[in-house]
Amino acid sequence: MLGALIILVTLFVVLPVSFIITGGVLSVVLGHSLRMEGEYRHEGSELIETNV
């Protein structure tokens, strides 16, 4: 019975939380790298200063 409870807690608590945290970290990394690439590719453009 204890083994089934551990499996259920893992399935319904640990895995969803870890997926949400992993997705957040990947979003930050992807967003940062895309922003840096955009600034690098369009260096010197007058439109960069209008971004907030």
N, C-alpha and C positions, 0 to 999 in steps of 0.2 A: 504494500500500500504506500509506503514511504517513497519508493522508486517512482510510482505513478505520479505522486504529488510533485516530486522534483522535476519530472519531465513536463508536467503541466505548467508549473511556475516558469520554467525555462522557455516554453513555447509562447506563453501569453504575457510575460513580463520582460524577461531578459532580451529575447530576440527583437521585439519591436523597438525597445529603447535603443539597442545597439544599432539597428538599421537607421533610426532617426538621427542619431549622433553621427554615424558615418556619412549619411546624406548631407548633413549640415557642414561637415568638414570638407567633403568633396565640393560642395557649392562654393565655399569660401576660396578654396584653392583654384577652382576653375574661374571664378569671377575675378580674382586677383590676377591670374595669368592672362586672361583676355584683356583686362584693363591695361596691363603693362604692355602687351603686344600692340594694342590700339594706339597707345601713346608713343610707342617706338616707331610704328609705321607712319604715323601722321605728325611726326615731330616738326615743329615750325609752323603748323597750321594755326590760323587765327581762331579757328573754332574750338580748339582745346581749352582756351581760357574761358569760354562761355559755359563749360561744364562745371557743375557745382558738386 
